[in-house]
Amino acid sequence: MGQITVQVGEERRIYPSGVTFLEVAKEFAQTKEQDIVLAEVDNRLFELWKTVERDCEIRFITTGQKRGYETYRRSMTLLMLKAMYHVAGHENIEKVSVHFSVGSGYYCTVRGKVVLTEGFLEEVKAYMRELVEKKIPIRKRSENTYRAVELFHDYGMYDKEALLKYRRVSKVNIYDIDGFEDYFYGFMVPDTSYLRYFDLLPYEDGFVLLFPWMSNPREVPQFLPRKKIFQVQKQTLLWGEMLNVPTVAALNDRVVNGNMDDLILCQEALQEKKIGEIAEQIAKKKARIVLIAGPSSSGKTTFSHRLSIQLVAHGLKPHPIPVDDYFIDRDKTPIDAFGNRNFECLEALDVELFNDHMTRLLEGESVELPYYNFKLGKREYRGKTLKLGAEDVLVIEGIHGLNEQMTYRLPKDEKFKIYISALTQLNVDEHNRIATTDGRLLRRMIRDARTRGTSAKDTIAMWPSVGRGEESYIFPYQEEADVMFNSALIYELAVLKTYAEPLLFGIPMEAPEYQEAKRLLKFLDYFVAIPSENVPQNSILREFIGGSCFQV
């Protein structure tokens, strides 16, 4: 038997040919604070059960890193499904659906002859723990796509059956825990013993599968639901069901059958109706300061313009003001703990100048407003002045709008706070959800390439910093909003695909961002693309793909 040389960090060791990544990982487990779940070689990820084929340098991925954490949650979902079907009985379950994130977990529902009592969930948890202790392998096999379609039809997993009909590849990967088979988008841990940290809790009409946070992957936190955002997500779920497009396969069906125009118009109409309702609330309150906040690429700018139009219909005179115009010059932007410029922190903005300008406007003064040149990274003045009248309303949009520190000098009783985010209502199938961050990342990638000259590689590289900023400066203030608005469009990923794929294919294989680009390309492959020509000019999507009737 031959030998291979493996380097991990500064250490180099000799192993017999055919050694698995798992066997090597066990020898280095004590060097990591968290559990090793994946291996990376030459910028490619491998599941641990795979063999090391040649001399190489291995970088192990743990549950404290994004790809490892996603692997843990995906594997835990498979374990939960195995236990749910076992305890309830396959004949009593019509469908288990994994819908969206709630706190550190997933909100799920069960359809069939199952009553989700605490006692039932305790039985499911007990069986999950039993499987964990048994250290059952999670096996993967490659199956012919046509056979997989038949297989999931027999299992009653009809969303997967429909989805796989649109797969271009001839093979699909199927995962198995002790005879329970399912299709998942992404890698799994080697066996059930890795899945020790979880909880199941009844919530609303379903239950929550609770995970640890990535920052502390060996401790399950207390479940602290954010009720306002949950209700928006639930409403979004109902919209998808009402439009009969709950999954990617259902969207693809509409595309291939030529029924997209009505779907686009219906989705846009639902959003416009909601915007009109928000404008009515503002008018009734007689608020003079409308604050619109939300994470990156939520469509805040277009939303502020559309809301302004609705406010005009209520007899008001709105003035959209982007907080981004109050960025300090780029070379003065604070540096974060990772050595990158932190554009998400409050200190990246000239808060004093902003409050001075807004206060003077409310007092009836004429103020020259700044413009931020993103290509140059500098604030400029181009002669734009503003003076408020009795019916005038400031419509201020920016990520810190709900944070009182941003508007500390402005009167609280005259504020109306709106939280906006792109909360994707589609799922890949009943067990594979679409992360809302993926939709926003694709939006930002396309917009920044078009308007700021930023490559997809640079956008992906910057995205973790954006996420950290959102966790620190936006999400903690969600529940302080007077209303919430979901800017995601049920059809948008089919449109974004055409714009995103060339940008992603342009990332070289040796780049650190290649793995994420490859993941997104694989994700977009689920969608049948549609042209953008029928997207309305006032659509939030136009802020990202271009062609908007607003200056965005």
Solvent accessible surface area in square Angstrom, and as a share of the most:
residue,aa,sasa,rsa
1,M,197,0.88
2,G,43,0.42
3,Q,136,0.60
4,I,13,0.07
5,T,37,0.22
6,V,2,0.01
7,Q,45,0.20
8,V,17,0.10
9,G,47,0.45
10,E,177,0.79
11,E,73,0.33
12,R,164,0.60
13,R,74,0.27
14,I,101,0.51
15,Y,15,0.06
16,P,69,0.43
17,S,45,0.29
18,G,45,0.44
19,V,10,0.06
20,T,31,0.18
21,F,5,0.02
22,L,36,0.18
23,E,91,0.41
24,V,0,0.00
25,A,5,0.04
26,K,122,0.52
27,E,90,0.41
28,F,9,0.04
29,A,44,0.34
30,Q,173,0.77
31,T,98,0.57
32,K,72,0.31
33,E,151,0.68
34,Q,38,0.17
35,D,41,0.21
36,I,11,0.06
37,V,0,0.00
38,L,1,0.01
39,A,0,0.00
40,E,22,0.10
41,V,9,0.05
42,D,97,0.50
43,N,27,0.14
44,R,128,0.47
45,L,22,0.11
46,F,35,0.15
47,E,2,0.01
48,L,1,0.01
49,W,105,0.37
50,K,72,0.30
51,T,54,0.32
52,V,3,0.02
53,E,140,0.63
54,R,135,0.49
55,D,85,0.44
56,C,20,0.12
57,E,107,0.48
58,I,3,0.02
59,R,127,0.46
60,F,3,0.01
61,I,5,0.03
62,T,10,0.06
63,T,6,0.04
64,G,29,0.28
65,Q,62,0.28
66,K,89,0.38
67,R,54,0.20
68,G,0,0.00
69,Y,19,0.07
70,E,35,0.16
71,T,2,0.01
72,Y,7,0.03
73,R,42,0.15
74,R,44,0.16
75,S,0,0.00
76,M,0,0.00
77,T,3,0.02
78,L,0,0.00
79,L,0,0.00
80,M,0,0.00
81,L,0,0.00
82,K,22,0.09
83,A,0,0.00
84,M,0,0.00
85,Y,12,0.05
86,H,102,0.45
87,V,41,0.24
88,A,16,0.12
89,G,16,0.15
90,H,113,0.51
91,E,141,0.63
92,N,43,0.22
93,I,16,0.08
94,E,105,0.47
95,K,49,0.21
96,V,0,0.00
97,S,13,0.08
98,V,0,0.00
99,H,25,0.11
100,F,18,0.08
101,S,37,0.24
102,V,7,0.04
103,G,38,0.36
104,S,3,0.02
105,G,0,0.00
106,Y,19,0.07
107,Y,3,0.01
108,C,0,0.00
109,T,33,0.19
110,V,25,0.15
111,R,132,0.48
112,G,40,0.39
113,K,169,0.72
114,V,25,0.14
115,V,114,0.65
116,L,38,0.19
117,T,67,0.39
118,E,122,0.55
119,G,45,0.43
120,F,26,0.11
121,L,2,0.01
122,E,91,0.41
123,E,103,0.46
124,V,0,0.00
125,K,15,0.06
126,A,59,0.46
127,Y,31,0.12
128,M,0,0.00
129,R,114,0.42
130,E,77,0.35
131,L,3,0.01
132,V,5,0.03
133,E,118,0.53
134,K,123,0.52
135,K,112,0.47
136,I,24,0.12
137,P,58,0.36
138,I,6,0.03
139,R,154,0.56
140,K,43,0.18
141,R,92,0.34
142,S,69,0.44
143,E,28,0.13
144,N,59,0.30
145,T,9,0.05
146,Y,173,0.66
147,R,103,0.38
148,A,0,0.00
149,V,24,0.14
150,E,99,0.44
151,L,13,0.07
152,F,0,0.00
153,H,92,0.41
154,D,104,0.54
155,Y,86,0.33
156,G,23,0.22
157,M,7,0.03
158,Y,127,0.48
159,D,25,0.13
160,K,0,0.00
161,E,29,0.13
162,A,30,0.24
163,L,1,0.00
164,L,1,0.01
165,K,131,0.56
166,Y,49,0.19
167,R,30,0.11
168,R,188,0.69
169,V,68,0.39
170,S,78,0.50
171,K,111,0.47
172,V,7,0.04
173,N,60,0.31
174,I,0,0.00
175,Y,5,0.02
176,D,27,0.14
177,I,0,0.00
178,D,87,0.45
179,G,57,0.55
180,F,11,0.05
181,E,21,0.09
182,D,0,0.00
183,Y,7,0.03
184,F,8,0.03
185,Y,29,0.11
186,G,22,0.21
187,F,55,0.23
188,M,3,0.01
189,V,1,0.01
190,P,9,0.06
191,D,11,0.06
192,T,0,0.00
193,S,21,0.13
194,Y,39,0.15
195,L,0,0.00
196,R,122,0.44
197,Y,55,0.21
198,F,13,0.05
199,D,34,0.18
200,L,3,0.01
201,L,50,0.25
202,P,56,0.35
203,Y,31,0.12
204,E,93,0.42
205,D,104,0.54
206,G,2,0.02
207,F,0,0.00
208,V,0,0.00
209,L,0,0.00
210,L,3,0.02
211,F,0,0.00
212,P,1,0.01
213,W,118,0.41
214,M,73,0.33
215,S,106,0.69
216,N,70,0.36
217,P,7,0.04
218,R,111,0.41
219,E,104,0.47
220,V,44,0.25
221,P,34,0.21
222,Q,144,0.64
223,F,32,0.13
224,L,121,0.60
225,P,41,0.26
226,R,96,0.35
227,K,138,0.59
228,K,87,0.37
229,I,20,0.10
230,F,1,0.01
231,Q,91,0.41
232,V,26,0.15
233,Q,19,0.08
234,K,44,0.18
235,Q,84,0.37
236,T,6,0.04
237,L,34,0.17
238,L,91,0.45
239,W,35,0.12
240,G,1,0.01
241,E,92,0.41
242,M,122,0.54
243,L,21,0.10
244,N,114,0.58
245,V,0,0.00
246,P,49,0.31
247,T,9,0.05
248,V,0,0.00
249,A,1,0.01
250,A,19,0.15
251,L,0,0.00
252,N,0,0.00
253,D,56,0.29
254,R,54,0.20
255,V,24,0.14
256,V,86,0.49
257,N,100,0.51
258,G,64,0.61
259,N,73,0.37
260,M,17,0.07
261,D,74,0.38
262,D,94,0.49
263,L,1,0.01
264,I,4,0.02
265,L,107,0.53
266,C,61,0.37
267,Q,0,0.00
268,E,14,0.06
269,A,59,0.46
270,L,31,0.15
271,Q,1,0.00
272,E,50,0.23
273,K,130,0.55
274,K,64,0.27
275,I,0,0.00
276,G,16,0.15
277,E,68,0.31
278,I,0,0.00
279,A,0,0.00
280,E,75,0.34
281,Q,74,0.33
282,I,0,0.00
283,A,26,0.20
284,K,152,0.65
285,K,93,0.39
286,K,167,0.71
287,A,3,0.03
288,R,67,0.24
289,I,0,0.00
290,V,0,0.00
291,L,0,0.00
292,I,0,0.00
293,A,0,0.00
294,G,0,0.00
295,P,1,0.00
296,S,7,0.05
297,S,5,0.03
298,S,0,0.00
299,G,1,0.01
300,K,21,0.09
301,T,34,0.20
302,T,0,0.00
303,F,0,0.00
304,S,1,0.01
305,H,43,0.19
306,R,5,0.02
307,L,0,0.00
308,S,10,0.06
309,I,96,0.49
310,Q,35,0.15
311,L,0,0.00
312,V,89,0.51
313,A,83,0.64
314,H,73,0.33
315,G,53,0.51
316,L,29,0.14
317,K,126,0.53
318,P,18,0.11
319,H,47,0.21
320,P,36,0.23
321,I,4,0.02
322,P,39,0.24
323,V,3,0.01
324,D,45,0.23
325,D,20,0.10
326,Y,1,0.00
327,F,26,0.11
328,I,37,0.19
329,D,35,0.18
330,R,83,0.30
331,D,95,0.49
332,K,142,0.60
333,T,7,0.04
334,P,44,0.28
335,I,99,0.50
336,D,27,0.14
337,A,108,0.84
338,F,130,0.54
339,G,53,0.51
340,N,71,0.37
341,R,91,0.33
342,N,22,0.11
343,F,57,0.24
344,E,12,0.06
345,C,5,0.03
346,L,18,0.09
347,E,110,0.49
348,A,0,0.00
349,L,13,0.06
350,D,36,0.19
351,V,25,0.14
352,E,103,0.46
353,L,40,0.20
354,F,0,0.00
355,N,0,0.00
356,D,44,0.23
357,H,11,0.05
358,M,0,0.00
359,T,24,0.14
360,R,76,0.28
361,L,0,0.00
362,L,27,0.13
363,E,122,0.55
364,G,30,0.28
365,E,74,0.33
366,S,65,0.42
367,V,2,0.01
368,E,72,0.32
369,L,8,0.04
370,P,5,0.03
371,Y,90,0.34
372,Y,8,0.03
373,N,24,0.12
374,F,50,0.21
375,K,140,0.59
376,L,116,0.58
377,G,2,0.02
378,K,97,0.41
379,R,65,0.24
380,E,46,0.21
381,Y,105,0.40
382,R,148,0.54
383,G,54,0.52
384,K,113,0.48
385,T,87,0.50
386,L,22,0.11
387,K,129,0.55
388,L,15,0.08
389,G,37,0.35
390,A,101,0.78
391,E,90,0.40
392,D,10,0.05
393,V,4,0.02
394,L,0,0.00
395,V,0,0.00
396,I,2,0.01
397,E,10,0.04
398,G,1,0.01
399,I,27,0.14
400,H,2,0.01
401,G,2,0.01
402,L,4,0.02
403,N,8,0.04
404,E,52,0.23
405,Q,112,0.50
406,M,1,0.00
407,T,0,0.00
408,Y,110,0.42
409,R,105,0.38
410,L,6,0.03
411,P,53,0.34
412,K,144,0.61
413,D,115,0.59
414,E,47,0.21
415,K,7,0.03
416,F,8,0.03
417,K,22,0.09
418,I,0,0.00
419,Y,2,0.01
420,I,0,0.00
421,S,5,0.03
422,A,4,0.03
423,L,17,0.08
424,T,29,0.17
425,Q,15,0.07
426,L,4,0.02
427,N,16,0.08
428,V,1,0.00
429,D,0,0.00
430,E,7,0.03
431,H,5,0.02
432,N,10,0.05
433,R,37,0.14
434,I,7,0.04
435,A,30,0.24
436,T,31,0.18
437,T,55,0.32
438,D,11,0.06
439,G,5,0.05
440,R,3,0.01
441,L,2,0.01
442,L,0,0.00
443,R,0,0.00
444,R,20,0.07
445,M,0,0.00
446,I,7,0.04
447,R,34,0.12
448,D,2,0.01
449,A,33,0.25
450,R,104,0.38
451,T,47,0.27
452,R,62,0.23
453,G,67,0.64
454,T,31,0.18
455,S,55,0.35
456,A,5,0.04
457,K,71,0.30
458,D,72,0.37
459,T,1,0.00
460,I,12,0.06
461,A,53,0.41
462,M,52,0.23
463,W,26,0.09
464,P,72,0.45
465,S,11,0.07
466,V,1,0.00
467,G,25,0.24
468,R,88,0.32
469,G,4,0.04
470,E,3,0.01
471,E,105,0.47
472,S,64,0.41
473,Y,57,0.22
474,I,3,0.01
475,F,36,0.15
476,P,69,0.43
477,Y,48,0.18
478,Q,13,0.06
479,E,56,0.25
480,E,93,0.41
481,A,1,0.00
482,D,71,0.37
483,V,18,0.11
484,M,11,0.05
485,F,4,0.02
486,N,12,0.06
487,S,0,0.00
488,A,6,0.05
489,L,6,0.03
490,I,3,0.01
491,Y,0,0.00
492,E,8,0.04
493,L,5,0.02
494,A,0,0.00
495,V,0,0.00
496,L,0,0.00
497,K,7,0.03
498,T,74,0.43
499,Y,71,0.27
500,A,0,0.00
501,E,40,0.18
502,P,88,0.55
503,L,53,0.27
504,L,2,0.01
505,F,145,0.60
506,G,60,0.58
507,I,8,0.04
508,P,59,0.37
509,M,126,0.56
510,E,140,0.63
511,A,6,0.04
512,P,109,0.69
513,E,21,0.10
514,Y,43,0.16
515,Q,26,0.12
516,E,24,0.11
517,A,1,0.01
518,K,107,0.45
519,R,29,0.10
520,L,0,0.00
521,L,29,0.15
522,K,86,0.36
523,F,1,0.00
524,L,0,0.00
525,D,31,0.16
526,Y,1,0.00
527,F,4,0.01
528,V,46,0.26
529,A,44,0.34
530,I,12,0.06
531,P,88,0.55
532,S,21,0.13
533,E,135,0.61
534,N,75,0.39
535,V,3,0.02
536,P,35,0.22
537,Q,119,0.53
538,N,54,0.28
539,S,0,0.00
540,I,0,0.00
541,L,0,0.00
542,R,27,0.10
543,E,9,0.04
544,F,0,0.00
545,I,10,0.05
546,G,11,0.10
547,G,51,0.49
548,S,26,0.17
549,C,75,0.45
550,F,33,0.14
551,Q,175,0.78
552,V,53,0.31
